[in-house]
Amino acid sequence: MINILIVEDEISIAKLMKMSLKRAGYECDCVYDGEEAADRIGTGKYDLILLDVMLPKISGFELMEYIRPMGIPVIFITAKNAVADRVKGLRMGAEDYIVKPFEIIELLARVDVVLRRYRLSDDIIDICGLHIDPQAMRVQRDGKEIPLTKKEYDLLLLFARNPDTALYRETIYERVWGGELEYGSKAVDLLVQRLRKKVGWNQVLKAVNKVGYRLEVRQ
């Protein structure tokens, strides 16, 4: 599971980010000042840090100096008009930045891009009878390749990387289609049905009432 540290002193924004990222299948911790962030980074293990520039006690730039030798990717969170902060953050080694206020779909997209860049999600996956090679985009069962469309493959990876996690239909749509799910749309349900049939996941890819779907690995 990918672990993300959110360092943001605006509590409402931090909680919204955490909720959205957890719904997308990530593990998240939140801290609200630079000093606590430094403690967490020193004692925890994180795959990505979302770092606000303006923080109490220790600034985001000061924290970046601390983080850089550890090799943990960082996405800076900046104010709308803070162009100088964005430039400075990138020059200090940040992988990307996101400007407040932002849409959750943009946050998820930027997180996904950075994690892919660091190949944190490209390891071979063996799950529920399937052998998945993300780098080759190849899916096999019992040594035989299963041909999938791009959306079927993206959906498969989403479930494979988030086992035993209930994923909301809205989150699935955001991650696979890259937009917002329209009210009454059956696109997610139809794609799930096709995927189940193609890869033989009829018994493990379960519907979750009023939520979406979950790949049940622990039987």
C-alpha positions in Angstrom: 0.0 0.0 0.0 1.2 3.5 -0.9 1.7 5.7 2.2 1.3 9.5 1.8 2.0 12.2 4.3 -0.1 15.4 4.0 1.5 18.4 5.6 -1.0 21.2 5.5 -1.9 23.7 8.3 -5.5 24.4 6.9 -7.2 21.5 8.7 -10.3 21.5 6.5 -8.2 21.2 3.3 -5.9 18.5 4.9 -9.0 16.4 5.9 -10.5 16.7 2.5 -7.3 15.6 0.9 -7.0 12.7 3.3 -10.5 11.5 2.7 -10.2 11.7 -1.1 -6.9 9.9 -1.2 -8.1 7.2 1.1 -11.1 6.7 -1.1 -8.7 6.3 -4.0 -6.9 3.5 -2.1 -4.0 5.3 -0.5 -2.9 5.2 3.1 -2.6 8.8 4.5 -1.4 10.7 7.6 -2.0 14.4 8.3 0.1 16.8 10.2 -0.5 20.5 10.6 2.9 22.1 11.2 6.4 21.7 10.1 7.8 20.5 13.4 5.4 17.6 13.6 6.0 16.9 10.0 9.8 16.6 10.6 9.1 14.1 13.5 6.8 12.0 11.3 9.2 12.0 8.4 12.1 10.9 10.7 10.2 8.0 12.2 7.7 6.9 9.6 8.0 5.5 6.1 6.3 7.5 3.3 6.2 7.0 -0.4 5.1 10.6 -1.2 4.8 13.9 0.7 2.2 16.6 -0.1 3.9 19.7 1.4 2.4 23.1 2.0 4.8 26.0 1.6 3.5 28.2 4.4 3.6 26.2 7.7 3.8 27.1 11.4 7.2 26.5 13.2 9.1 25.1 10.2 8.4 26.2 6.6 7.9 23.9 3.7 11.1 25.1 2.1 13.1 24.3 5.3 11.4 20.8 5.4 12.4 20.3 1.8 16.0 20.6 2.7 15.5 17.9 5.3 13.5 15.6 3.0 15.7 15.9 -0.1 18.5 13.5 1.0 15.9 10.8 1.8 14.8 10.6 -1.8 11.1 10.9 -1.0 9.1 12.6 -3.8 7.4 15.8 -2.8 4.5 17.7 -4.3 4.3 21.3 -3.1 1.0 22.9 -2.2 1.1 26.7 -3.0 -1.1 29.7 -3.0 -2.8 30.8 -6.2 -0.5 33.7 -7.0 2.8 32.3 -5.5 4.7 31.8 -8.8 8.0 32.4 -7.1 7.2 29.7 -4.5 6.5 27.2 -7.2 9.7 27.9 -9.1 11.7 27.8 -5.9 10.1 24.5 -4.9 10.9 22.9 -8.2 14.5 24.1 -8.1 14.8 22.6 -4.6 13.9 19.2 -6.0 10.1 18.9 -5.7 8.5 16.7 -8.3 5.4 18.8 -8.9 3.2 21.5 -7.3 -0.5 22.0 -7.0 -2.2 25.4 -6.5 -4.9 26.1 -4.0 -7.8 26.0 -4.5 -7.7 22.8 -6.5 -10.1 20.1 -7.8 -9.7 16.6 -6.2 -9.4 15.0 -9.6 -6.3 17.2 -10.3 -4.8 16.1 -6.9 -5.4 12.5 -7.7 -3.9 12.9 -11.2 -0.7 14.6 -10.0 -0.2 12.0 -7.3 -0.6 9.2 -9.8 1.9 10.8 -12.2 4.5 11.3 -9.6 4.1 7.7 -8.2 4.4 6.3 -11.7 7.5 8.4 -12.3 9.1 6.8 -9.3 7.9 3.4 -10.4 6.2 2.8 -7.1 3.4 1.1 -8.8 5.2 -0.9 -11.5 6.1 -4.0 -9.6 4.8 -7.4 -10.9 1.5 -8.2 -9.2 0.2 -11.8 -8.6 -3.3 -11.6 -7.3 -6.5 -13.7 -7.5 -5.1 -16.0 -10.1 -3.7 -13.3 -12.4 -0.1 -12.4 -13.2 0.1 -8.6 -14.0 3.2 -6.9 -15.5 2.5 -3.2 -15.4 5.6 -2.2 -17.4 4.7 -4.5 -20.2 0.9 -3.9 -19.8 0.5 -7.7 -19.9 -2.1 -9.8 -18.0 -1.9 -13.6 -17.8 -3.9 -16.4 -16.2 -2.2 -19.9 -16.2 0.4 -18.6 -18.6 -2.1 -17.5 -21.2 -2.4 -13.8 -22.0 -5.8 -12.1 -21.5 -6.4 -9.2 -24.0 -7.9 -6.2 -22.4 -9.0 -2.7 -23.6 -7.2 0.3 -22.1 -10.1 1.0 -19.7 -10.4 -2.6 -18.7 -6.7 -2.7 -18.0 -6.7 0.6 -16.0 -9.7 -0.7 -14.0 -7.9 -4.0 -13.3 -4.8 -2.2 -12.0 -6.9 0.0 -9.8 -8.4 -3.0 -8.0 -5.1 -5.0 -8.0 -3.3 -2.1 -6.3 -6.0 -1.6 -3.8 -7.0 -5.1 -2.6 -9.7 -5.4 0.1 -10.5 -1.8 -0.3 -14.0 -0.5 -1.1 -13.6 1.9 -4.0 -16.4 4.5 -4.7 -17.9 4.6 -8.1 -16.9 8.2 -8.3 -13.3 7.4 -7.5 -13.2 4.6 -10.1 -14.6 6.9 -12.8 -12.1 9.6 -11.9 -9.1 7.2 -12.1 -10.2 5.3 -15.2 -12.1 7.9 -17.3 -10.4 11.1 -15.9 -13.6 13.0 -15.3 -16.7 13.2 -13.0 -19.3 10.5 -12.9 -22.6 11.7 -14.2 -25.7 11.0 -12.0 -27.4 7.8 -13.2 -24.4 6.6 -15.3 -23.9 2.9 -15.6 -20.4 3.2 -17.2 -18.6 1.9 -14.1 -21.0 -1.0 -13.5 -20.8 -2.1 -17.2 -17.0 -2.0 -17.2 -16.8 -4.0 -14.0 -19.1 -6.6 -15.5 -16.9 -7.0 -18.6 -13.7 -7.2 -16.5 -15.2 -9.8 -14.2 -16.0 -12.0 -17.2 -12.7 -11.6 -19.0 -10.4 -12.2 -16.1 -12.5 -14.7 -14.1 -13.1 -12.5 -11.1 -16.9 -13.2 -10.7 -16.4 -14.5 -7.2 -13.9 -12.0 -5.9 -14.8 -8.6 -7.4 -17.8 -7.8 -5.2 -20.3 -4.9 -5.2 -20.4 -2.8 -2.1 -23.9 -1.5 -1.4 -24.2 2.3 -2.0 -20.4 2.6 -2.4 -19.0 0.8 -5.4 -16.8 -2.3 -5.6 -14.1 -4.2 -3.7 -11.6 -6.9 -4.8 -11.8 -9.5 -2.0 -8.4 -11.1 -1.5 -8.8 -12.2 2.1 -11.5 -14.9 1.8 
